[in-house]
Amino acid sequence: MIVVTGGTSGLGYECARTLVLDPRNHVVITGRDGARTHASAAAINAHGRPLDLSSRASVLAFAGELVAADLPPLRGLVCNAGLQFTSRVLTADGMEATFAINHLGHVGLIRELVDHLVAPARIVLVSSGTHNPDQFTGMPHPLHATARELAYPPESAESPQRDARRRYSTSKLANLQTAYHLARELAPRGITVNAYDPGLMPGTGLARDAGTFQRAAWRTIARTLLVLPGVRTPRRSGADLAWLVAAPERAGDTGEYLVGRRPVRSSKVSYDEELQAALYRDSIELLDELDARTA
Ligand SMILES: NC(=O)c1ccc[n+]([C@@H]2O[C@H](COP(=O)([O-])OP(=O)(O)OC[C@H]3O[C@@H](n4cnc5c(N)ncnc54)[C@H](OP(=O)(O)O)[C@@H]3O)[C@@H](O)[C@H]2O)c1
């Protein structure tokens, strides 16, 4: 079984669509809304289950039900779901939502499922070139702050939109740091962990929180950008993501950051092992606090 979070649209949907072409793959996609998730899954012969990564209770319920169900062994987990806000949004758990969904929700999900992964198994975290200050993406550079500061940020001196965009690139750096950290931690257990940059994919739902004009531009004008290097369709990037989590020739490859199918260097700071470990340790502490609050 391979689980793809955020499989109802964009990259995750296209990844799942490729994975189901191999009848040996039992593919589970997730999305927040149960009916919409089941409909998306049915369209591509996958299986759908609801999961809201902004909610610790939803992550625990999803993982508990998945593990209890009579399903093939869990071999792959694609941490793909993500979104970008245009203003400060808090989750019902009281955390800044970009950090909570793009990073912490996935750390929580991995934590619940890791003991149920059956080696050889693979985890892939979807990152983005926006994590890298040396790469021009038009996005503000990531913040350097502790997990706790990212989860419960003070008021920002920046405009709400710029602050929200910076939190997106920050969350993508966190995805990468998590992948590198877990690659080391999980190697002895036969679980590989890699990070993936799908390139700029105009037309996905990523800009759904933006204004009407920006959304229209994302869907239409941006498509004309497809001729530029680094700009790709969700279908192409989804196929590469499926390759990353399932292709036999990738067996054993771990701790890499790939653009398309090519391993590349990520930002300098992303390789700092102390920062990676601190982010992971603090993220687990935040999850423990959430659990203690609800216990
Ligand atoms: N588009 C780009 O140019 C681009 C570039 C680099 C990296 N990426 C990364 O690619 C990944 C996929 O993005 P996309 O462009 O394919 O966007 P998308 O079409 O909006 O897909 C995002 C997916 O995440 C799910 N999702 C959103 N909020 C969620 C939550 N709270 N809990 C659980 N699932 C949630 C959505 O499902 P529901 O709405 O059904 O819940 C949807 O299936 C993201 O990690 C993004 O950062 C995208």
The ligand as a MOL file (V3000), in Angstrom:
LIG
                    3D

  0  0  0     0  0            999 V3000
M  V30 BEGIN CTAB
M  V30 COUNTS 48 52 0 0 0
M  V30 BEGIN ATOM
M  V30 1 N 2.0440 24.1330 -7.4470 0
M  V30 2 C 3.3220 24.4350 -7.4270 0
M  V30 3 O 3.8200 25.2280 -8.2410 0
M  V30 4 C 4.2100 23.7850 -6.4060 0
M  V30 5 C 5.6000 24.0430 -6.4840 0
M  V30 6 C 6.4550 23.4330 -5.5510 0
M  V30 7 C 5.9280 22.6110 -4.5700 0
M  V30 8 N 4.5740 22.3860 -4.5200 0 CHG=1
M  V30 9 C 4.0740 21.4980 -3.4620 0
M  V30 10 O 3.3080 20.4720 -4.0530 0
M  V30 11 C 2.3730 19.9580 -3.0710 0
M  V30 12 C 1.0180 19.7970 -3.7140 0
M  V30 13 O 0.5430 21.0730 -4.0940 0
M  V30 14 P -0.3410 21.3130 -5.4000 0
M  V30 15 O 0.3020 22.4190 -6.1450 0
M  V30 16 O -0.6440 20.0360 -6.0630 0 CHG=-1
M  V30 17 O -1.6490 21.9720 -4.7330 0
M  V30 18 P -3.1670 21.4850 -4.6780 0
M  V30 19 O -3.6580 21.1610 -6.0510 0
M  V30 20 O -3.8700 22.5540 -3.9220 0
M  V30 21 O -3.1320 20.1640 -3.8070 0
M  V30 22 C -2.9730 20.2390 -2.4180 0
M  V30 23 C -3.5590 19.0070 -1.7750 0
M  V30 24 O -3.4060 19.1560 -0.3630 0
M  V30 25 C -4.6450 18.8760 0.2620 0
M  V30 26 N -4.7860 19.6600 1.4860 0
M  V30 27 C -4.8640 21.0080 1.6130 0
M  V30 28 N -5.0010 21.3420 2.9000 0
M  V30 29 C -5.0050 20.1900 3.6120 0
M  V30 30 C -5.1240 19.8740 4.9840 0
M  V30 31 N -5.3210 20.8170 5.9200 0
M  V30 32 N -5.0870 18.5770 5.3550 0
M  V30 33 C -4.9430 17.6070 4.4490 0
M  V30 34 N -4.8350 17.8260 3.1240 0
M  V30 35 C -4.8730 19.1120 2.7190 0
M  V30 36 C -5.7080 19.2220 -0.7570 0
M  V30 37 O -6.8430 18.4160 -0.5260 0
M  V30 38 P -8.3070 18.9630 -0.1120 0
M  V30 39 O -8.3900 20.3950 -0.5420 0
M  V30 40 O -9.2260 18.0380 -0.8380 0
M  V30 41 O -8.3210 18.7850 1.3600 0
M  V30 42 C -5.0390 18.8210 -2.0660 0
M  V30 43 O -5.2880 17.4640 -2.3620 0
M  V30 44 C 2.4310 20.9470 -1.8970 0
M  V30 45 O 3.1920 20.3920 -0.8590 0
M  V30 46 C 3.1330 22.1660 -2.4700 0
M  V30 47 O 3.8340 22.8720 -1.4770 0
M  V30 48 C 3.7120 22.9460 -5.4080 0
M  V30 END ATOM
M  V30 BEGIN BOND
M  V30 1 1 1 2
M  V30 2 2 2 3
M  V30 3 1 2 4
M  V30 4 1 4 5
M  V30 5 2 4 48
M  V30 6 2 5 6
M  V30 7 1 6 7
M  V30 8 2 7 8
M  V30 9 1 8 9
M  V30 10 1 8 48
M  V30 11 1 9 10
M  V30 12 1 9 46
M  V30 13 1 10 11
M  V30 14 1 11 12
M  V30 15 1 11 44
M  V30 16 1 12 13
M  V30 17 1 13 14
M  V30 18 2 14 15
M  V30 19 1 14 16
M  V30 20 1 14 17
M  V30 21 1 17 18
M  V30 22 2 18 19
M  V30 23 1 18 20
M  V30 24 1 18 21
M  V30 25 1 21 22
M  V30 26 1 22 23
M  V30 27 1 23 24
M  V30 28 1 23 42
M  V30 29 1 24 25
M  V30 30 1 25 26
M  V30 31 1 25 36
M  V30 32 1 26 27
M  V30 33 1 26 35
M  V30 34 2 27 28
M  V30 35 1 28 29
M  V30 36 1 29 30
M  V30 37 2 29 35
M  V30 38 1 30 31
M  V30 39 2 30 32
M  V30 40 1 32 33
M  V30 41 2 33 34
M  V30 42 1 34 35
M  V30 43 1 36 37
M  V30 44 1 36 42
M  V30 45 1 37 38
M  V30 46 2 38 39
M  V30 47 1 38 40
M  V30 48 1 38 41
M  V30 49 1 42 43
M  V30 50 1 44 45
M  V30 51 1 44 46
M  V30 52 1 46 47
M  V30 END BOND
M  V30 END CTAB
M  END
